[in-house]
Amino acid sequence: MRFYAAHSVGGGWCIGTLHEGNITKNSSCRSVSVGFPIAMMVTGMVGNSLALILVYISYRKKENQRKRSFLLCIGSLALTDLFGQLLTSPIVISVYRADLKWDRIDSSGYLCPFFGVCMTTFGLYALFMASAMAIERATAITNPHWYSNHMKTSVTKQALTVIWCLVLLFALLPIVGVGKYTRQWPGTWCFISAGDREVPGNMFFAITFAALGIFSLLVTLSFRHVTVLKTVERLTTETVIQLLGIMCVLLICWSPLLVLMLRMISTQTSSHECNSISGKTNLVPGRGNHLNCNFFLTAIRLASLNQILDPWVYLLLREILLRKFCIMQFELEVLLLRTDEPSPVYFITDLSLDLFWPLIAPSSHFKLTLKTDCPVAHQQVPYRK
């Protein structure tokens, strides 16, 4: 039986020929599959490296002493994401260059468990770090006196070390026999098979991983709600906006995979069955439900994108860029409202409060008041037409 089917390799979609359930890839698919992970690796490395440099510079400034705990969290997250890129991306690239045949690069069988440990460690650490940053910001805003007296950088470093060690110990459970890391469809990565009950400990590990991930997302959302409800002072505004950005990225990147894992566990469906899928339906049966293999692969890609997007959230949501964006926005509003009167002067006042912009026309003394919710620009900036 032969027909053409759209399939996904290396982060891109291409058309291949299906012979009795096996997809034959052409050269164009191979070029896409190699180029996509290389581009992801370079983007992630550049973003995380820039984030580390900027965090270090900000950490050394005296005026940022009250933000040092948050900066330590950001730096730790960027460093972990950078190591995750360096340790896993070369393996994925090698598998694609080997025509998706894992055995060519892992004849000893040790590379798959190593890849699984990296996936678990770097994935859970990012989720836990978001929760830790949400708790840290909520504490700094709701209990500033307790925070200034007890939340020292040494405490933050100890907490980060404990979180990292606990996550690593959990990731090593399959190495000591609680579950087993195996290759997952389409053969380019290794993890615990969520619906596989044949190996002892697989279900426990998969359920615990999904539960910990969802719990950390709920904690982040809860403390984010507390933080937003409070009045945010100037010093904490930038960090809160960055935290909100990281939280949104985590929700988008990790929610599909965590929910899908729980569904696979409840329906006892394994991703290994995707290796023998029907090219027409791309669905794997399982207790009245179906696993869409392409959706499963998309969920994995979204989770891997988290390491790339995290540093860019920090880079793009820094105070200086936010202030420039707000000023450009309000200048545009003024330009849309200006009249033909000669040389009016506009003032951008304290943008952390409700703004009042007087538009002074020399001939008519006309005054117009505008309000804004921009939370980041604080000094008075003159603007002339």
MIMI-989806 format. One line per 8 residues: their letters; for each residue z, y, x of N, C-alpha, C. Coordinates in steps of 0.02 Angstrom, whole numbers. Example, Ala and Ser with C-alpha at 12.3 -4.5 7.8 and 13.67 -1.06 7.14 Angstrom:
2
AS) 390/-284/660/390/-225/615/390/-165/660 ~ 354/-112/642/357/-53/684/394/2/645
END
This chain:
385
MRFYAAHS) 0/-60/43/0/0/0/0/62/44 ~ -42/110/27/-49/169/70/-57/231/26 ~ -18/282/42/-26/346/9/4/399/53 ~ -9/462/36/16/518/76/79/545/44 ~ 127/560/86/192/585/61/216/641/105 ~ 246/690/73/276/745/110/343/722/137 ~ 355/731/200/418/711/228/443/765/275 ~ 506/762/289/538/815/328/560/787/395
VGGGWCIG) 536/817/449/557/798/516/570/861/556 ~ 623/860/594/636/914/640/643/981/608 ~ 666/982/546/676/1046/515/615/1074/482 ~ 558/1037/483/499/1062/451/468/1010/407 ~ 427/1030/360/393/983/315/322/973/339 ~ 301/911/338/232/896/357/208/836/317 ~ 143/824/319/114/771/279/99/712/325 ~ 124/654/306/112/595/345/84/539/301
TLHEGNIT) 61/486/332/35/429/295/87/375/292 ~ 98/347/233/150/298/222/119/229/218 ~ 138/183/262/115/114/261/175/70/247 ~ 180/44/186/233/-2/167/301/27/185 ~ 312/90/168/378/120/175/390/153/242 ~ 344/146/290/353/177/355/307/237/360 ~ 334/293/383/295/355/388/263/360/456 ~ 198/370/458/163/380/521/156/455/532
KNSSCRSV) 183/480/587/182/552/601/123/569/646 ~ 93/626/633/38/648/675/65/695/728 ~ 21/719/772/42/761/828/69/828/805 ~ 42/855/750/66/919/726/138/914/703 ~ 156/858/671/225/848/650/270/845/710 ~ 248/811/762/290/805/822/303/873/853 ~ 251/916/856/261/982/886/310/1023/845 ~ 306/1018/778/354/1053/736/424/1027/748
SVGFPIAM) 431/960/752/497/929/757/530/947/823 ~ 493/955/876/522/974/940/537/1049/942 ~ 491/1088/917/499/1161/920/556/1187/879 ~ 568/1157/820/620/1183/776/689/1176/805 ~ 711/1117/830/778/1113/860/785/1155/923 ~ 730/1163/960/733/1206/1020/747/1278/999 ~ 711/1301/947/722/1370/923/793/1379/897 ~ 819/1329/861/887/1333/836/937/1335/893
MVTGMVGN) 926/1295/945/972/1294/1002/972/1361/1038 ~ 913/1389/1050/909/1453/1086/942/1508/1045 ~ 928/1510/979/958/1561/936/1033/1555/935 ~ 1058/1494/930/1130/1484/930/1163/1503/995 ~ 1132/1484/1051/1160/1500/1116/1161/1575/1129 ~ 1107/1609/1111/1105/1682/1121/1157/1716/1078 ~ 1161/1697/1014/1209/1728/969/1281/1717/990 ~ 1298/1656/1007/1367/1641/1028/1384/1673/1094
SLALILVY) 1337/1676/1140/1350/1709/1205/1362/1784/1195 ~ 1320/1817/1155/1330/1888/1141/1397/1900/1106 ~ 1413/1856/1059/1477/1864/1024/1536/1858/1071 ~ 1533/1811/1118/1587/1803/1167/1594/1864/1211 ~ 1538/1893/1231/1540/1953/1274/1572/2011/1236 ~ 1550/2022/1174/1576/2078/1135/1650/2067/1117 ~ 1669/2005/1103/1740/1991/1089/1782/2006/1151 ~ 1758/1987/1209/1795/1999/1270/1803/2075/1282
ISYRKKEN) 1749/2113/1272/1753/2185/1281/1802/2216/1232 ~ 1798/2196/1169/1843/2223/1118/1915/2203/1132 ~ 1925/2143/1156/1993/2118/1170/2027/2158/1225 ~ 1988/2183/1272/2016/2220/1329/2033/2292/1311 ~ 2007/2318/1256/2021/2387/1237/2092/2394/1210 ~ 2126/2447/1230/2195/2458/1208/2200/2471/1133 ~ 2149/2506/1106/2153/2523/1035/2145/2463/989 ~ 2126/2405/1017/2117/2345/977/2175/2296/984
QRKRSFLL) 2233/2319/1006/2288/2273/1017/2310/2239/952 ~ 2308/2275/897/2329/2246/833/2277/2197/805 ~ 2218/2196/835/2166/2149/812/2157/2091/861 ~ 2200/2086/910/2188/2036/962/2192/1964/936 ~ 2237/1952/889/2241/1884/861/2177/1865/826 ~ 2150/1912/787/2087/1899/753/2030/1890/803 ~ 2029/1931/854/1977/1926/906/1982/1859/942 ~ 2043/1835/953/2051/1769/984/2021/1714/940
CIGSLALT) 2031/1720/875/2002/1671/828/1926/1674/830 ~ 1898/1734/829/1826/1742/832/1798/1714/897 ~ 1831/1731/953/1809/1705/1017/1813/1630/1022 ~ 1867/1601/996/1874/1529/996/1820/1495/955 ~ 1804/1525/897/1751/1498/854/1683/1502/889 ~ 1669/1559/921/1605/1567/956/1599/1518/1014 ~ 1654/1509/1051/1653/1463/1109/1643/1391/1085 ~ 1676/1373/1031/1668/1305/1005/1597/1294/979
DLFGQLLT) 1570/1342/943/1501/1336/919/1452/1331/977 ~ 1465/1369/1031/1421/1367/1089/1422/1297/1121 ~ 1481/1269/1129/1486/1202/1157/1454/1151/1111 ~ 1461/1161/1045/1429/1116/998/1354/1116/1006 ~ 1325/1176/1015/1253/1180/1027/1232/1146/1092 ~ 1271/1158/1144/1253/1130/1210/1259/1054/1212 ~ 1305/1026/1173/1317/954/1177/1273/914/1129 ~ 1254/943/1072/1217/904/1022/1142/919/1021
SPIVISVY) 1123/981/1032/1051/999/1027/1007/961/1077 ~ 1027/954/1141/984/915/1186/974/843/1164 ~ 1024/814/1131/1016/745/1106/964/743/1051 ~ 969/790/1004/921/792/948/850/803/974 ~ 843/849/1022/777/863/1051/749/801/1085 ~ 791/765/1121/769/704/1155/747/651/1105 ~ 782/645/1049/763/596/998/696/613/968 ~ 684/677/954/619/697/927/563/684/977
RADLKWDR) 576/697/1040/526/685/1091/513/610/1100 ~ 562/570/1082/554/497/1085/526/469/1021 ~ 495/511/980/463/491/918/514/462/869 ~ 573/494/865/627/475/820/653/405/831 ~ 647/380/892/673/313/909/734/322/954 ~ 793/317/922/856/330/956/867/282/1014 ~ 846/218/1007/859/168/1059/828/186/1126 ~ 776/226/1125/743/244/1188/788/287/1232
IDSSGYLC) 832/326/1201/875/370/1241/948/346/1242 ~ 964/294/1203/1033/271/1199/1034/195/1202 ~ 1011/169/1258/1011/96/1266/1081/67/1272 ~ 1128/107/1296/1197/82/1305/1237/82/1240 ~ 1218/124/1192/1253/128/1129/1312/175/1129 ~ 1324/212/1183/1380/258/1187/1363/328/1161 ~ 1299/344/1158/1280/411/1139/1293/426/1065 ~ 1284/375/1024/1294/385/952/1367/402/936
PFFGVCMT) 1417/364/961/1486/384/949/1503/454/976 ~ 1475/471/1034/1486/538/1062/1459/591/1015 ~ 1399/580/988/1369/628/942/1411/634/879 ~ 1436/578/854/1478/580/794/1542/618/804 ~ 1573/608/862/1635/645/878/1620/721/880 ~ 1564/740/910/1546/811/913/1534/839/843 ~ 1498/802/801/1485/825/733/1550/837/695 ~ 1596/789/700/1659/795/663/1702/851/691
TFGLYALF) 1709/854/757/1753/903/789/1729/974/775 ~ 1666/988/791/1642/1057/784/1635/1078/711 ~ 1621/1029/667/1617/1046/596/1684/1063/566 ~ 1733/1020/576/1800/1033/548/1833/1093/581 ~ 1822/1103/645/1854/1159/679/1831/1226/649 ~ 1767/1231/635/1741/1293/604/1774/1305/536 ~ 1781/1252/497/1813/1259/431/1886/1279/438 ~ 1922/1247/483/1993/1263/493/2002/1333/521
MASAMAIE) 1956/1354/565/1962/1421/594/1953/1475/541 ~ 1908/1463/494/1900/1511/440/1964/1517/399 ~ 1997/1461/387/2061/1463/351/2113/1500/392 ~ 2115/1486/457/2165/1519/499/2153/1595/501 ~ 2090/1616/505/2076/1688/506/2092/1721/439 ~ 2080/1685/384/2097/1712/319/2173/1721/312 ~ 2211/1672/335/2284/1677/332/2309/1734/378 ~ 2279/1739/437/2299/1792/484/2286/1861/456
RATAITNP) 2227/1871/425/2212/1937/397/2256/1953/336 ~ 2267/1903/294/2309/1914/236/2381/1932/257 ~ 2405/1898/309/2472/1914/334/2475/1984/363 ~ 2424/2003/401/2423/2069/432/2422/2125/380 ~ 2391/2113/323/2384/2165/272/2444/2166/224 ~ 2467/2107/204/2521/2104/155/2591/2112/186 ~ 2599/2090/248/2664/2095/283/2654/2124/353 ~ 2636/2187/357/2620/2217/423/2679/2218/471
HWYSNHMK) 2739/2229/446/2797/2233/491/2813/2164/521 ~ 2813/2113/478/2825/2045/504/2769/2025/552 ~ 2708/2044/535/2651/2027/577/2657/2058/646 ~ 2675/2122/649/2680/2157/713/2737/2130/756 ~ 2789/2104/724/2847/2080/762/2841/2007/784 ~ 2804/1967/746/2803/1895/760/2735/1868/781 ~ 2681/1901/760/2614/1874/774/2589/1898/841 ~ 2614/1867/894/2592/1884/962/2530/1843/980
TSVTKQAL) 2496/1866/1032/2436/1829/1054/2454/1760/1080 ~ 2514/1752/1108/2535/1686/1132/2541/1637/1073 ~ 2566/1661/1016/2571/1619/957/2501/1599/933 ~ 2455/1646/933/2387/1631/912/2354/1579/957 ~ 2364/1586/1022/2335/1537/1069/2364/1468/1058 ~ 2429/1464/1045/2460/1399/1032/2433/1368/968 ~ 2425/1410/916/2398/1385/852/2327/1360/860 ~ 2286/1396/898/2217/1375/909/2214/1309/946
TVIWCLVL) 2258/1301/996/2260/1239/1034/2280/1180/991 ~ 2330/1191/948/2353/1137/903/2298/1117/855 ~ 2264/1166/826/2209/1151/779/2154/1111/814 ~ 2135/1133/874/2082/1099/910/2101/1027/926 ~ 2163/1016/948/2186/949/966/2189/903/905 ~ 2213/929/849/2217/889/788/2148/869/763 ~ 2101/916/765/2033/901/744/2002/848/790 ~ 2013/855/855/1985/807/902/2015/737/892
LFALLPIV) 2080/734/881/2112/669/869/2084/636/806 ~ 2073/675/754/2044/647/694/1973/622/707 ~ 1934/659/746/1865/639/761/1863/575/802 ~ 1915/561/839/1917/501/882/1939/439/844 ~ 1957/444/781/1980/386/743/1928/330/742 ~ 1863/344/730/1814/289/731/1808/256/800 ~ 1825/291/853/1821/261/919/1875/207/928 ~ 1931/216/894/1986/168/899/1986/117/842
GVGKYTRQ) 1933/116/803/1925/64/753/1932/85/680 ~ 1950/147/667/1955/171/598/1887/199/577 ~ 1844/154/555/1775/174/540/1731/165/601 ~ 1668/184/592/1619/177/646/1564/228/638 ~ 1548/263/692/1492/310/692/1427/271/698 ~ 1382/282/651/1317/248/652/1261/299/642 ~ 1201/279/659/1143/323/650/1130/334/576 ~ 1114/397/560/1101/416/491/1028/436/484
WPGTWCFI) 1003/429/424/934/446/409/921/519/424 ~ 865/538/456/808/495/475/813/468/546 ~ 873/458/572/882/429/638/892/478/694 ~ 906/541/678/913/593/730/985/615/740 ~ 1032/585/705/1102/605/711/1147/546/692 ~ 1210/551/711/1258/498/699/1320/525/664 ~ 1345/485/617/1405/505/580/1431/444/543 ~ 1486/453/506/1512/400/463/1469/396/401
SAGDREVP) 1449/336/382/1411/328/320/1459/331/261 ~ 1450/382/219/1499/397/167/1509/340/118 ~ 1456/305/98/1463/254/47/1464/183/74 ~ 1471/175/139/1469/109/171/1540/79/173 ~ 1551/25/135/1617/-7/133/1621/-68/178 ~ 1568/-84/214/1568/-144/255/1612/-137/316 ~ 1614/-78/346/1655/-67/406/1724/-43/385 ~ 1778/-75/410/1846/-54/391/1860/18/413
GNMFFAIT) 1886/57/368/1905/125/384/1852/177/369 ~ 1791/155/354/1737/203/340/1753/248/280 ~ 1776/216/226/1791/254/165/1848/302/176 ~ 1900/279/212/1957/322/226/1936/383/266 ~ 1895/372/317/1874/427/360/1830/476/321 ~ 1782/449/283/1737/493/246/1774/533/193 ~ 1819/501/157/1857/536/105/1901/589/136 ~ 1934/572/192/1978/620/225/1939/680/252
FAALGIFS) 1881/667/282/1839/721/308/1818/768/251 ~ 1793/741/197/1771/783/141/1830/820/110 ~ 1887/786/103/1945/818/73/1971/875/117 ~ 1974/864/183/1996/917/228/1949/977/226 ~ 1884/963/224/1836/1017/222/1842/1058/159 ~ 1846/1025/101/1852/1061/38/1919/1098/35 ~ 1972/1067/59/2038/1100/60/2036/1164/101 ~ 2005/1162/159/2001/1221/202/1960/1276/168
LLVTLSFR) 1907/1258/133/1868/1309/96/1910/1341/41 ~ 1950/1300/6/1992/1327/-47/2046/1374/-19 ~ 2074/1355/38/2124/1398/70/2093/1465/90 ~ 2033/1461/119/1998/1522/139/1985/1567/79 ~ 1962/1538/24/1948/1577/-36/2011/1608/-65 ~ 2066/1570/-64/2128/1595/-93/2154/1655/-54 ~ 2157/1649/11/2183/1704/51/2134/1762/55 ~ 2070/1748/47/2021/1802/43/2033/1843/-19
HVTVLKTV) 2050/1810/-74/2064/1846/-137/2125/1892/-128 ~ 2177/1866/-95/2237/1907/-83/2220/1967/-39 ~ 2178/1956/11/2161/2009/58/2121/2065/23 ~ 2072/2046/-17/2030/2096/-49/2068/2137/-100 ~ 2118/2108/-132/2156/2144/-183/2200/2199/-153 ~ 2216/2193/-89/2259/2242/-57/2217/2300/-30 ~ 2249/2357/-24/2216/2415/6/2207/2402/80 ~ 2145/2410/104/2129/2394/173/2129/2457/214
ERLTTETV) 2171/2459/265/2172/2517/308/2113/2516/356 ~ 2103/2569/392/2045/2576/435/2042/2521/487 ~ 2098/2504/517/2098/2457/573/2078/2387/551 ~ 2092/2371/488/2078/2303/466/2013/2297/427 ~ 1981/2353/412/1920/2350/371/1866/2308/403 ~ 1852/2320/465/1798/2284/500/1812/2209/500 ~ 1874/2190/516/1890/2119/520/1885/2085/452 ~ 1905/2119/400/1900/2090/333/1827/2079/313
IQLLGIMC) 1784/2127/328/1713/2119/312/1683/2061/352 ~ 1702/2055/416/1678/1999/456/1702/1933/428 ~ 1765/1932/407/1793/1870/378/1756/1851/314 ~ 1741/1900/273/1704/1886/211/1635/1858/227 ~ 1603/1885/279/1537/1860/299/1540/1788/323 ~ 1590/1773/366/1598/1705/391/1613/1657/334 ~ 1655/1679/286/1672/1638/229/1611/1621/187 ~ 1568/1670/175/1507/1659/137/1461/1609/172
VLLICWSP) 1455/1616/238/1414/1570/277/1441/1499/272 ~ 1507/1492/278/1538/1425/273/1526/1394/205 ~ 1534/1433/152/1523/1406/85/1452/1382/76 ~ 1404/1423/98/1334/1405/90/1315/1344/133 ~ 1342/1342/194/1322/1289/241/1357/1223/228 ~ 1420/1224/209/1459/1162/206/1469/1135/136 ~ 1469/1176/85/1482/1151/17/1434/1095/-4 ~ 1368/1102/6/1323/1048/-16/1339/981/16
LLVLMLRM) 1352/980/82/1366/917/116/1431/886/94 ~ 1484/926/87/1549/900/68/1547/872/-3 ~ 1515/907/-49/1510/883/-118/1467/820/-120 ~ 1412/819/-82/1368/761/-80/1404/700/-52 ~ 1446/710/-1/1485/655/27/1531/625/-25 ~ 1566/667/-63/1610/641/-116/1570/603/-169 ~ 1511/628/-185/1470/593/-234/1447/525/-207 ~ 1428/523/-144/1406/460/-114/1464/410/-111
ISTQTSSH) 1524/434/-99/1583/390/-98/1596/361/-167 ~ 1593/404/-218/1608/381/-286/1555/333/-313 ~ 1492/342/-292/1438/298/-316/1423/241/-267 ~ 1460/239/-212/1450/187/-160/1377/186/-137 ~ 1351/244/-123/1282/251/-99/1283/270/-26 ~ 1243/236/15/1241/249/87/1175/280/106 ~ 1177/324/155/1115/355/179/1071/306/217 ~ 1099/249/237/1059/199/271/1002/174/226
ECNSISGK) 1013/176/161/962/152/115/901/197/113 ~ 908/258/141/851/303/143/797/277/190 ~ 815/232/236/766/205/283/713/162/248 ~ 730/138/188/682/96/152/666/125/84 ~ 664/193/80/652/225/16/581/217/-7 ~ 571/227/-70/503/230/-98/474/298/-85 ~ 415/302/-59/384/366/-44/371/409/-105 ~ 367/378/-165/351/417/-225/413/452/-252
TNLVPGRG) 470/417/-253/528/445/-285/576/478/-236 ~ 578/451/-175/624/477/-124/697/473/-148 ~ 712/424/-192/779/417/-220/807/349/-202 ~ 872/347/-188/906/285/-175/952/270/-233 ~ 946/212/-266/989/197/-323/1060/184/-303 ~ 1106/197/-348/1177/185/-334/1220/196/-395 ~ 1236/141/-433/1283/144/-489/1265/198/-540 ~ 1204/197/-563/1185/245/-615/1166/313/-589
NHLNCNFF) 1176/326/-524/1157/391/-495/1107/378/-439 ~ 1081/431/-412/1031/425/-360/1047/473/-303 ~ 1032/452/-243/1038/495/-185/969/520/-167 ~ 959/584/-171/896/614/-150/899/623/-74 ~ 859/585/-39/864/583/34/844/650/65 ~ 795/684/35/776/749/62/831/800/52 ~ 866/797/-6/922/843/-17/979/827/31 ~ 989/763/46/1040/743/94/1024/772/163
LTAIRLAS) 960/769/183/940/796/247/947/872/248 ~ 932/905/192/940/977/188/1013/997/194 ~ 1058/958/164/1130/972/169/1153/967/242 ~ 1127/918/278/1145/911/349/1120/971/389 ~ 1059/993/375/1031/1050/411/1072/1113/396 ~ 1093/1122/334/1134/1181/318/1199/1180/357 ~ 1230/1122/362/1293/1118/400/1282/1134/473 ~ 1226/1111/501/1212/1126/571/1195/1199/583
LNQILDPW) 1170/1233/531/1155/1305/537/1218/1347/544 ~ 1275/1320/525/1336/1359/528/1352/1382/599 ~ 1340/1338/648/1352/1356/718/1307/1413/741 ~ 1249/1420/710/1202/1472/730/1218/1538/695 ~ 1237/1534/632/1247/1595/592/1313/1629/605 ~ 1365/1591/622/1432/1621/632/1432/1679/680 ~ 1404/1672/741/1407/1728/788/1366/1788/764 ~ 1311/1776/729/1270/1832/706/1305/1870/650
VYLLLREI) 1347/1837/612/1387/1873/563/1433/1923/598 ~ 1465/1900/652/1508/1946/690/1469/2002/722 ~ 1410/1985/749/1370/2036/784/1344/2089/736 ~ 1322/2069/678/1290/2116/631/1340/2153/588 ~ 1401/2127/581/1451/2160/539/1504/2195/581 ~ 1485/2220/639/1531/2259/679/1533/2330/652 ~ 1589/2365/666/1601/2430/635/1547/2481/651 ~ 1522/2482/712/1473/2532/731/1408/2523/691
LLRKFCIM) 1388/2461/680/1327/2448/642/1338/2462/568 ~ 1398/2444/543/1413/2457/473/1414/2532/459 ~ 1443/2570/505/1446/2643/495/1376/2672/494 ~ 1334/2650/541/1265/2675/542/1228/2658/478 ~ 1240/2598/454/1206/2578/392/1229/2621/333 ~ 1294/2634/329/1319/2676/274/1292/2747/279 ~ 1291/2774/340/1266/2842/349/1192/2846/329 ~ 1153/2797/349/1083/2796/330/1075/2791/254
QFELEVLL) 1118/2751/223/1114/2743/151/1128/2809/115 ~ 1180/2844/137/1198/2906/104/1150/2963/120 ~ 1122/2962/180/1071/3011/196/1011/3002/149 ~ 994/2939/136/939/2926/90/955/2951/20 ~ 1018/2942/-2/1037/2967/-68/1031/3043/-71 ~ 1051/3076/-18/1047/3149/-17/974/3171/-18 ~ 932/3137/21/862/3156/23/829/3148/-45 ~ 851/3098/-83/822/3088/-149/845/3142/-198
LRTDEPSP) 903/3174/-184/930/3224/-230/919/3295/-207 ~ 892/3304/-148/887/3372/-121/835/3413/-160 ~ 844/3478/-157/798/3524/-190/755/3558/-137 ~ 716/3606/-159/674/3643/-113/710/3702/-82 ~ 775/3707/-92/812/3762/-63/812/3756/13 ~ 810/3810/49/805/3806/123/871/3786/155 ~ 866/3740/202/918/3722/250/987/3710/219 ~ 993/3668/169/1061/3651/148/1094/3606/200
VYFITDLS) 1160/3607/203/1197/3566/251/1237/3514/211 ~ 1232/3451/232/1268/3398/198/1322/3372/245 ~ 1379/3353/219/1432/3326/260/1451/3257/235 ~ 1453/3209/282/1478/3143/267/1551/3142/287 ~ 1595/3139/239/1667/3143/254/1695/3073/263 ~ 1759/3064/248/1793/3000/260/1764/2946/214 ~ 1725/2902/244/1691/2852/204/1734/2793/186 ~ 1797/2792/210/1842/2738/190/1873/2753/122
LDLFWPLI) 1865/2815/97/1890/2834/31/1831/2852/-13 ~ 1845/2874/-74/1791/2900/-116/1764/2963/-84 ~ 1698/2964/-74/1668/3021/-38/1649/3077/-86 ~ 1655/3137/-59/1630/3195/-95/1582/3231/-49 ~ 1521/3235/-72/1470/3268/-32/1453/3336/-63 ~ 1473/3391/-34/1450/3455/-60/1380/3471/-35 ~ 1336/3486/-80/1269/3509/-62/1267/3584/-74 ~ 1269/3621/-21/1276/3694/-25/1208/3727/-19
APSSHFKL) 1186/3759/-71/1123/3797/-70/1140/3871/-65 ~ 1117/3906/-14/1136/3975/-3/1121/4021/-62 ~ 1068/4008/-100/1050/4055/-152/1088/4044/-217 ~ 1101/3980/-234/1131/3967/-299/1203/3943/-294 ~ 1227/3927/-233/1294/3898/-224/1304/3836/-267 ~ 1251/3798/-275/1254/3737/-317/1293/3683/-280 ~ 1337/3648/-316/1379/3596/-285/1371/3532/-325 ~ 1360/3476/-290/1353/3411/-322/1399/3362/-287
TLKTDCPV) 1434/3322/-326/1481/3274/-298/1454/3204/-306 ~ 1455/3166/-251/1435/3096/-252/1494/3053/-232 ~ 1498/2992/-260/1550/2946/-241/1519/2886/-207 ~ 1556/2855/-161/1532/2797/-125/1588/2749/-112 ~ 1570/2687/-100/1620/2635/-85/1615/2612/-13 ~ 1580/2648/28/1572/2626/97/1639/2626/133 ~ 1660/2571/165/1728/2566/192/1734/2574/266 ~ 1681/2595/301/1685/2588/373/1677/2651/414
AHQQVPYR) 1645/2702/388/1635/2762/428/1690/2811/412 ~ 1723/2838/464/1784/2875/453/1781/2948/476 ~ 1741/2962/526/1741/3031/548/1690/3072/509 ~ 1698/3138/513/1652/3183/478/1589/3190/520 ~ 1533/3177/488/1469/3178/523/1424/3228/489 ~ 1405/3284/522/1361/3333/490/1290/3306/486 ~ 1257/3323/433/1187/3303/425/1148/3363/400 ~ 1093/3377/433/1050/3434/413/982/3408/393
K) 955/3442/343/888/3423/320/836/3446/371
END
